Amino acid sequence: MNKLISIVALCGALLTSNVQAHGDHGVISGQKAVSIAATHIQKMTFKDAGFEVGKLDESWKNIDKSQLSIASVEDNFYVVSASNASNEDKLYFQIAKNGQVIAVKNKNNF
């Protein structure tokens, strides 16, 4: 019984240290956040993705990546801004450091 408990404790310790060693995997760069926002803009011209801004009009289909930039870097997320030159609209994407799009708004008030 003591051997079984020792083995279970050893396995638990090994698994815990392995998880801690890989804690920073999945953290995206600012450039990746911009790329994710660009992809979401294209998707949002076809359908409402459930964000505050709803479905985007056709003018957003022609947005170039040069019209997107990092507006701010926070502890847990990036804010990416996108400018539409054809109608002077702006969008702000709140993108978690793991790459998940949390929110899309017309104002940078995250």
Backbone as CSV, one residue per row, in Angstrom:
resi,resn,N_x,N_y,N_z,CA_x,CA_y,CA_z,C_x,C_y,C_z
1,MET,0.823,-1.196,0.000,0.000,0.000,0.000,0.867,1.260,0.000
2,ASN,1.943,1.233,0.777,2.847,2.382,0.815,3.497,2.612,-0.532
3,LYS,3.838,1.515,-1.229,4.437,1.649,-2.555,3.450,2.292,-3.525
4,LEU,2.189,1.907,-3.442,1.157,2.458,-4.322,0.997,3.954,-4.088
5,ILE,0.972,4.363,-2.836,0.848,5.778,-2.509,2.070,6.539,-3.014
6,SER,3.254,5.960,-2.857,4.483,6.602,-3.330,4.474,6.761,-4.840
7,ILE,4.021,5.741,-5.544,3.967,5.791,-7.007,2.982,6.867,-7.476
8,VAL,1.807,6.921,-6.844,0.806,7.915,-7.199,1.339,9.327,-6.933
9,ALA,2.008,9.520,-5.805,2.570,10.833,-5.481,3.657,11.220,-6.475
10,LEU,4.504,10.270,-6.853,5.567,10.537,-7.811,4.985,10.915,-9.178
11,CYS,3.975,10.172,-9.623,3.330,10.473,-10.910,2.693,11.858,-10.872
12,GLY,2.042,12.186,-9.770,1.429,13.506,-9.633,2.462,14.617,-9.689
13,ALA,3.597,14.425,-9.037,4.663,15.428,-9.041,5.244,15.603,-10.437
14,LEU,5.438,14.514,-11.139,5.984,14.597,-12.494,5.029,15.322,-13.435
15,LEU,3.749,15.024,-13.339,2.767,15.674,-14.199,2.655,17.163,-13.885
16,THR,2.710,17.520,-12.626,2.613,18.928,-12.233,3.796,19.723,-12.759
17,SER,4.999,19.186,-12.651,6.168,19.917,-13.135,6.146,20.040,-14.647
18,ASN,5.610,19.073,-15.344,5.515,19.128,-16.801,4.547,20.226,-17.238
19,VAL,3.445,20.358,-16.543,2.471,21.396,-16.873,3.070,22.769,-16.616
20,GLN,3.769,22.952,-15.525,4.369,24.240,-15.214,5.447,24.606,-16.219
21,ALA,6.168,23.635,-16.720,7.231,23.903,-17.678,6.674,24.379,-19.014
22,HIS,5.428,24.032,-19.300,4.819,24.405,-20.573,3.755,25.477,-20.393
23,GLY,3.857,26.268,-19.353,2.835,27.259,-19.053,2.726,28.388,-20.064
24,ASP,3.793,28.697,-20.813,3.728,29.835,-21.725,3.347,29.443,-23.146
25,HIS,3.064,28.191,-23.395,2.625,27.794,-24.731,1.260,28.396,-25.009
26,GLY,1.042,28.773,-26.228,-0.251,29.307,-26.618,-0.358,30.812,-26.505
27,VAL,0.669,31.499,-26.043,0.641,32.959,-25.960,1.013,33.508,-27.334
28,ILE,0.126,34.332,-27.883,0.341,34.847,-29.234,1.103,36.171,-29.203
29,SER,1.672,36.522,-30.328,2.364,37.807,-30.478,1.357,38.869,-30.915
30,GLY,1.779,40.117,-30.877,0.935,41.205,-31.359,0.629,41.067,-32.840
31,GLN,1.620,40.618,-33.607,1.420,40.433,-35.048,0.372,39.353,-35.316
32,LYS,0.388,38.301,-34.502,-0.607,37.235,-34.641,-1.994,37.770,-34.293
33,ALA,-2.076,38.650,-33.295,-3.361,39.258,-32.929,-3.919,40.074,-34.093
34,VAL,-3.050,40.809,-34.786,-3.476,41.574,-35.963,-3.994,40.633,-37.044
35,SER,-3.296,39.532,-37.252,-3.710,38.545,-38.253,-5.064,37.925,-37.892
36,ILE,-5.275,37.639,-36.628,-6.553,37.087,-36.173,-7.677,38.093,-36.414
37,ALA,-7.434,39.370,-36.119,-8.444,40.404,-36.356,-8.782,40.504,-37.842
38,ALA,-7.764,40.446,-38.706,-7.993,40.517,-40.157,-8.869,39.357,-40.624
39,THR,-8.605,38.177,-40.116,-9.412,37.004,-40.468,-10.846,37.167,-39.995
40,HIS,-11.023,37.683,-38.781,-12.373,37.874,-38.255,-13.149,38.936,-39.020
41,ILE,-12.470,39.950,-39.500,-13.158,40.959,-40.318,-13.765,40.297,-41.545
42,GLN,-12.999,39.459,-42.204,-13.506,38.782,-43.404,-14.705,37.896,-43.064
43,LYS,-14.614,37.159,-41.965,-15.727,36.294,-41.555,-16.967,37.115,-41.212
44,MET,-16.751,38.273,-40.582,-17.875,39.085,-40.131,-18.572,39.818,-41.272
45,THR,-17.992,39.827,-42.482,-18.698,40.398,-43.634,-19.722,39.409,-44.187
46,PHE,-19.595,38.143,-43.793,-20.539,37.124,-44.257,-21.655,36.869,-43.260
47,LYS,-21.326,36.947,-41.956,-22.361,36.683,-40.954,-22.027,37.380,-39.645
48,ASP,-23.052,37.559,-38.844,-22.907,38.136,-37.518,-22.221,37.101,-36.630
49,ALA,-21.090,37.465,-36.052,-20.329,36.539,-35.212,-20.731,36.635,-33.743
50,GLY,-21.762,37.410,-33.445,-22.253,37.510,-32.080,-21.604,38.615,-31.267
51,PHE,-20.848,39.485,-31.907,-20.228,40.607,-31.211,-21.113,41.847,-31.321
52,GLU,-20.800,42.854,-30.525,-21.578,44.088,-30.451,-21.791,44.753,-31.810
53,VAL,-20.805,44.686,-32.710,-20.902,45.384,-33.998,-21.757,44.653,-35.025
54,GLY,-22.041,43.398,-34.800,-22.886,42.637,-35.722,-22.178,42.291,-37.022
55,LYS,-22.981,42.078,-38.084,-22.437,41.762,-39.405,-21.888,43.037,-40.035
56,LEU,-20.706,42.934,-40.619,-20.072,44.095,-41.246,-20.533,44.246,-42.696
57,ASP,-20.573,45.487,-43.181,-20.989,45.704,-44.568,-19.864,45.315,-45.539
58,GLU,-20.188,45.321,-46.806,-19.277,44.862,-47.857,-17.965,45.644,-47.928
59,SER,-17.972,46.905,-47.507,-16.761,47.723,-47.607,-15.611,47.168,-46.770
60,TRP,-15.916,46.365,-45.770,-14.874,45.785,-44.922,-14.131,44.639,-45.609
61,LYS,-14.666,44.118,-46.697,-13.993,43.002,-47.396,-12.658,43.411,-47.994
62,ASN,-12.481,44.683,-48.303,-11.267,45.153,-48.972,-10.233,45.735,-48.015
63,ILE,-10.366,45.463,-46.734,-9.421,45.994,-45.747,-8.082,45.283,-45.898
64,ASP,-7.034,46.077,-45.962,-5.670,45.559,-46.038,-5.098,45.479,-44.618
65,LYS,-4.161,44.559,-44.414,-3.562,44.421,-43.087,-2.861,45.699,-42.625
66,SER,-2.478,46.550,-43.562,-1.831,47.811,-43.182,-2.810,48.748,-42.467
67,GLN,-4.106,48.464,-42.568,-5.124,49.278,-41.910,-5.458,48.762,-40.514
68,LEU,-4.720,47.758,-40.065,-4.885,47.212,-38.725,-3.609,47.451,-37.934
69,SER,-3.762,47.723,-36.650,-2.591,47.935,-35.800,-2.936,47.622,-34.345
70,ILE,-1.901,47.452,-33.548,-2.083,47.234,-32.116,-2.382,48.592,-31.475
71,ALA,-3.550,48.719,-30.867,-3.914,49.958,-30.187,-3.355,49.974,-28.769
72,SER,-3.350,48.802,-28.114,-2.761,48.703,-26.780,-2.506,47.241,-26.435
73,VAL,-1.595,47.066,-25.499,-1.274,45.734,-24.982,-1.558,45.761,-23.493
74,GLU,-2.488,44.939,-23.064,-2.866,44.863,-21.652,-2.297,43.579,-21.045
75,ASP,-2.530,43.362,-19.769,-1.993,42.180,-19.099,-2.455,40.876,-19.747
76,ASN,-3.743,40.793,-20.069,-4.312,39.536,-20.541,-4.811,39.568,-21.981
77,PHE,-4.702,40.711,-22.650,-5.231,40.789,-24.005,-4.578,41.922,-24.792
78,TYR,-4.771,41.835,-26.103,-4.369,42.899,-27.032,-5.630,43.635,-27.475
79,VAL,-5.486,44.907,-27.803,-6.551,45.638,-28.482,-6.009,45.982,-29.865
80,VAL,-6.695,45.472,-30.894,-6.303,45.714,-32.281,-7.326,46.651,-32.901
81,SER,-6.845,47.715,-33.534,-7.758,48.640,-34.207,-7.721,48.375,-35.706
82,ALA,-8.889,48.545,-36.327,-9.017,48.391,-37.782,-9.737,49.619,-38.316
83,SER,-9.166,50.234,-39.350,-9.746,51.440,-39.952,-10.237,51.131,-41.360
84,ASN,-11.449,51.545,-41.632,-12.037,51.375,-42.951,-11.991,52.725,-43.655
85,ALA,-11.078,52.885,-44.601,-10.885,54.170,-45.287,-12.088,54.572,-46.132
86,SER,-12.861,53.609,-46.605,-13.979,53.944,-47.492,-15.124,54.645,-46.763
87,ASN,-15.291,54.377,-45.481,-16.374,55.039,-44.741,-15.913,55.614,-43.400
88,GLU,-14.611,55.592,-43.140,-13.995,56.139,-41.939,-14.465,55.475,-40.644
89,ASP,-14.999,54.261,-40.740,-15.368,53.498,-39.550,-14.135,52.889,-38.916
90,LYS,-14.221,52.643,-37.617,-13.156,51.954,-36.895,-13.754,50.837,-36.081
91,LEU,-13.005,49.762,-35.972,-13.373,48.656,-35.109,-12.226,48.392,-34.149
92,TYR,-12.564,47.895,-32.982,-11.557,47.522,-31.987,-11.820,46.086,-31.552
93,PHE,-10.785,45.276,-31.653,-10.864,43.868,-31.301,-10.139,43.641,-29.986
94,GLN,-10.801,43.006,-29.047,-10.160,42.579,-27.806,-9.804,41.106,-28.001
95,ILE,-8.502,40.836,-28.075,-8.021,39.484,-28.363,-7.175,38.999,-27.201
96,ALA,-7.594,37.892,-26.606,-6.873,37.316,-25.469,-5.489,36.859,-25.910
97,LYS,-4.585,36.752,-24.972,-3.207,36.343,-25.269,-3.134,34.915,-25.799
98,ASN,-4.235,34.145,-25.665,-4.266,32.797,-26.242,-4.853,32.785,-27.652
99,GLY,-5.248,33.966,-28.167,-5.747,34.069,-29.535,-7.252,34.138,-29.673
100,GLN,-7.978,34.012,-28.587,-9.443,34.058,-28.644,-9.924,35.498,-28.782
101,VAL,-10.848,35.728,-29.708,-11.461,37.047,-29.845,-12.541,37.150,-28.774
102,ILE,-12.363,38.100,-27.867,-13.275,38.252,-26.736,-14.420,39.189,-27.096
103,ALA,-14.094,40.305,-27.754,-15.119,41.296,-28.097,-14.677,42.112,-29.304
104,VAL,-15.667,42.660,-30.012,-15.414,43.585,-31.123,-16.383,44.751,-30.934
105,LYS,-15.822,45.973,-30.869,-16.637,47.168,-30.626,-16.243,48.301,-31.569
106,ASN,-17.093,49.330,-31.597,-16.812,50.539,-32.362,-15.957,51.521,-31.580
107,LYS,-15.817,51.305,-30.278,-15.027,52.193,-29.418,-14.041,51.356,-28.613
108,ASN,-12.914,51.942,-28.312,-11.887,51.248,-27.541,-12.159,51.476,-26.050
109,ASN,-13.136,50.752,-25.532,-13.489,50.877,-24.116,-13.534,49.502,-23.430
110,PHE,-12.430,48.819,-23.520,-12.334,47.482,-22.917,-11.839,47.571,-21.493
